[in-house]
Amino acid sequence: MPAANRQLIYANTPSPAIDPSLDNGTFKLNTTPIPDNVPDDKVLVRVHYLSLDPAMRQWLTAKRSYIAPVERGQIMRGQSIAQVLRVGAGLQSKYQAGDWVVAYSGWQEYALLGAKEAQKVTVPAGCQPTDAMSVLGITGLTAYFGMMDVAKPKAGETVVISGAAGATGMVAGQIARVQGAKRVVGLAGSADKCEFLRRELGFDAAINYKDADWKKQLKEATPEYIDVFFDNVGGEILDACLARAAKDARFAICGAISQYNAAKPQGPASFMTVISQRVMMKGFIVLDYTKQYPAALKDLATWLTQGKIKRKEHIVPGGLESAPKSLVDLYEGINTGKMMVEVAPVSEAIAVKAKL
Amino acid sequence: MPAANRQLIYANTPSPAIDPSLDNGTFKLNTTPIPDNVPDDKVLVRVHYLSLDPAMRQWLTAKRSYIAPVERGQIMRGQSIAQVLRVGAGLQSKYQAGDWVVAYSGWQEYALLGAKEAQKVTVPAGCQPTDAMSVLGITGLTAYFGMMDVAKPKAGETVVISGAAGATGMVAGQIARVQGAKRVVGLAGSADKCEFLRRELGFDAAINYKDADWKKQLKEATPEYIDVFFDNVGGEILDACLARAAKDARFAICGAISQYNAAKPQGPASFMTVISQRVMMKGFIVLDYTKQYPAALKDLATWLTQGKIKRKEHIVPGGLESAPKSLVDLYEGINTGKMMVEVAPVSEAIAVKAKL
């Protein structure tokens, strides 16, 4: 084990775009020793896979939001899949070296964490540990509650998903199908992603919003208008879908990735449709549903093992330093499926208890 | 009785503002004979008070909406308080001359109407026939369902109403108080209207959105943010209220009078708050609630007679010709309370059965 722990510190406020350079950019590298002593109520973990999430840009902005911003000078906040290396005396009934955990480690290679910050991964049959950061993690749960509690697609309805090839969107679309949606339509940012949605996930239509005629394609793909829209993107895409809203449509507003870096956000100009079609739009945050996670994870694991939901991971190599650039890439939409940075390969893991 | 019936015909599409001139403007005057023969299934009515409603501008636009547009060449659509003059043979068990009705007459002085288009006004004790076009009519019902079914204010909450001195807004604010709201705040377009809201209706605060510092006033008037927003105005006001939304706020989107004449409508730029504060926004149309009208009218009549809801009418003199200019004035916001055009004064009524 090396003696040094490398960390990425939030150094400079984005203005408004994230600067991925480690030389006076948004983040800077810091090196500290790996702790020798593990306190009684902590575990020492090694981070293997960092999660990259669209919400991260919002955490860097000191606005009233659902979660306190990351302060400059702090380690960048983030979830990871990590392995327990050493266990404090008070936690030895709970963890042992080699356990895999979902860790609230932030962007660093090693972390000392309390029990609440290191959730042991139990892997349902047919699933894998990294699922705990995608279909069986926050992104899958986000898709689940957005669909099951907010949008509530019904049999026979037309459901449209934006950011459909992202970690949340692809699960949201598949849940809509499980719920009996008649047409599932995805919006994504490349021909490859659209091909993936149609071929591998069985979407009825997938539209590349970078095509010049994407609005025409959207119209053709939704001949009976849009009953449910699950939005990860906001901006122009939300606007176009609002203009196609069916009577009594439900719009689950999950994210607005197109707007997070915008100095001057755009509201949906087709807002009048909210009245004429009695549209219900509702924002939601997965953290409000923590009590319902166990039941939701049971459904998601069932669908995953039955093949009704398929997983897709986008793993970036290159270690911790890849994280800032990968976050910029996430906003550029390069990923299909859940985006993670490989901080340390599985081959470096110790005494593996769970198959990764 | 004169032999001629004057009518206002929808002549030219607004571009985008309504042109009130009767000489090649949006409407033109037409004169036809008053029918001599009343068919068996009709009544002949004389219009006394025409209702002016913000929705009218939308009816002139051939867009997908909750109601078919008025076609050019047709009589302008509109509700009125009218008096039955003659009754067809088949309707004599239902009406008699002198009855007051809420009439779907359109903009004309006389009309032949079927039973569905002429609803007899029953006046609860302590109420008056014109109430059937305000607190006990569509505007009161709109306020009722927007509050009771969509926004659902709870005891202790902060409720904000835009267009608060209008026919719907003033009832909405008073219903919020009946429901136990802690703070009721109105937005209106003049110091007089604000004075009326505070003094006569007991609003906790009223803000003139034409004041340079209205956003600052809004902030000060909502120290615990906004739990419920009942919106009649849209545009910049909706945007400012969205920026002040409390967690789990409900926004009942009733109308967007600021946008109806806009060539390029504006969406709410503070849309991100929908996510961060889990805001629910829902458009609604009173016509969806027809089955629930009787129960709602019972509540409204009770509150009106108990003085918990106060009425306010803005009656424009000058006969039918005043309607186009008055409609423009409605969008300018000159009225406090329900705006009506007096087509014929009560003194000209025949055999009055109900006190007007």
HADDOCK unambig.tbl for C-alpha pairs under 7 A between the chains (distance, minus, plus):
assign (segid A and resid 65 and name CA) (segid B and resid 276 and name CA) 5.01 0.50 0.50
assign (segid A and resid 65 and name CA) (segid B and resid 277 and name CA) 6.99 0.50 0.50
assign (segid A and resid 66 and name CA) (segid B and resid 276 and name CA) 5.38 0.50 0.50
assign (segid A and resid 66 and name CA) (segid B and resid 277 and name CA) 6.90 0.50 0.50
assign (segid A and resid 253 and name CA) (segid B and resid 275 and name CA) 6.36 0.50 0.50
assign (segid A and resid 254 and name CA) (segid B and resid 275 and name CA) 6.67 0.50 0.50
assign (segid A and resid 255 and name CA) (segid B and resid 275 and name CA) 6.94 0.50 0.50
assign (segid A and resid 265 and name CA) (segid B and resid 269 and name CA) 5.62 0.50 0.50
assign (segid A and resid 266 and name CA) (segid B and resid 269 and name CA) 4.97 0.50 0.50
assign (segid A and resid 267 and name CA) (segid B and resid 267 and name CA) 4.13 0.50 0.50
assign (segid A and resid 267 and name CA) (segid B and resid 268 and name CA) 4.40 0.50 0.50
assign (segid A and resid 267 and name CA) (segid B and resid 269 and name CA) 4.14 0.50 0.50
assign (segid A and resid 267 and name CA) (segid B and resid 270 and name CA) 6.84 0.50 0.50
assign (segid A and resid 267 and name CA) (segid B and resid 271 and name CA) 5.70 0.50 0.50
assign (segid A and resid 268 and name CA) (segid B and resid 267 and name CA) 4.41 0.50 0.50
assign (segid A and resid 268 and name CA) (segid B and resid 268 and name CA) 6.63 0.50 0.50
assign (segid A and resid 269 and name CA) (segid B and resid 265 and name CA) 5.65 0.50 0.50
assign (segid A and resid 269 and name CA) (segid B and resid 266 and name CA) 4.98 0.50 0.50
assign (segid A and resid 269 and name CA) (segid B and resid 267 and name CA) 4.15 0.50 0.50
assign (segid A and resid 270 and name CA) (segid B and resid 267 and name CA) 6.86 0.50 0.50
assign (segid A and resid 271 and name CA) (segid B and resid 267 and name CA) 5.71 0.50 0.50
assign (segid A and resid 274 and name CA) (segid B and resid 282 and name CA) 6.70 0.50 0.50
assign (segid A and resid 274 and name CA) (segid B and resid 283 and name CA) 4.95 0.50 0.50
assign (segid A and resid 275 and name CA) (segid B and resid 253 and name CA) 6.35 0.50 0.50
assign (segid A and resid 275 and name CA) (segid B and resid 254 and name CA) 6.67 0.50 0.50
assign (segid A and resid 275 and name CA) (segid B and resid 255 and name CA) 6.93 0.50 0.50
assign (segid A and resid 275 and name CA) (segid B and resid 283 and name CA) 4.06 0.50 0.50
assign (segid A and resid 275 and name CA) (segid B and resid 284 and name CA) 5.68 0.50 0.50
assign (segid A and resid 276 and name CA) (segid B and resid 65 and name CA) 5.03 0.50 0.50
assign (segid A and resid 276 and name CA) (segid B and resid 66 and name CA) 5.37 0.50 0.50
assign (segid A and resid 277 and name CA) (segid B and resid 66 and name CA) 6.90 0.50 0.50
assign (segid A and resid 278 and name CA) (segid B and resid 282 and name CA) 6.40 0.50 0.50
assign (segid A and resid 278 and name CA) (segid B and resid 283 and name CA) 4.31 0.50 0.50
assign (segid A and resid 278 and name CA) (segid B and resid 284 and name CA) 4.81 0.50 0.50
assign (segid A and resid 278 and name CA) (segid B and resid 285 and name CA) 6.91 0.50 0.50
assign (segid A and resid 279 and name CA) (segid B and resid 282 and name CA) 5.63 0.50 0.50
assign (segid A and resid 279 and name CA) (segid B and resid 283 and name CA) 5.48 0.50 0.50
assign (segid A and resid 280 and name CA) (segid B and resid 281 and name CA) 5.75 0.50 0.50
assign (segid A and resid 280 and name CA) (segid B and resid 282 and name CA) 4.27 0.50 0.50
assign (segid A and resid 280 and name CA) (segid B and resid 283 and name CA) 6.56 0.50 0.50
assign (segid A and resid 281 and name CA) (segid B and resid 280 and name CA) 5.76 0.50 0.50
assign (segid A and resid 281 and name CA) (segid B and resid 281 and name CA) 5.13 0.50 0.50
assign (segid A and resid 281 and name CA) (segid B and resid 282 and name CA) 6.18 0.50 0.50
assign (segid A and resid 282 and name CA) (segid B and resid 274 and name CA) 6.70 0.50 0.50
assign (segid A and resid 282 and name CA) (segid B and resid 278 and name CA) 6.41 0.50 0.50
assign (segid A and resid 282 and name CA) (segid B and resid 279 and name CA) 5.64 0.50 0.50
assign (segid A and resid 282 and name CA) (segid B and resid 280 and name CA) 4.26 0.50 0.50
assign (segid A and resid 282 and name CA) (segid B and resid 281 and name CA) 6.17 0.50 0.50
assign (segid A and resid 283 and name CA) (segid B and resid 274 and name CA) 4.95 0.50 0.50
assign (segid A and resid 283 and name CA) (segid B and resid 275 and name CA) 4.06 0.50 0.50
assign (segid A and resid 283 and name CA) (segid B and resid 278 and name CA) 4.32 0.50 0.50
assign (segid A and resid 283 and name CA) (segid B and resid 279 and name CA) 5.49 0.50 0.50
assign (segid A and resid 283 and name CA) (segid B and resid 280 and name CA) 6.57 0.50 0.50
assign (segid A and resid 284 and name CA) (segid B and resid 275 and name CA) 5.67 0.50 0.50
assign (segid A and resid 284 and name CA) (segid B and resid 278 and name CA) 4.80 0.50 0.50
assign (segid A and resid 285 and name CA) (segid B and resid 278 and name CA) 6.89 0.50 0.50
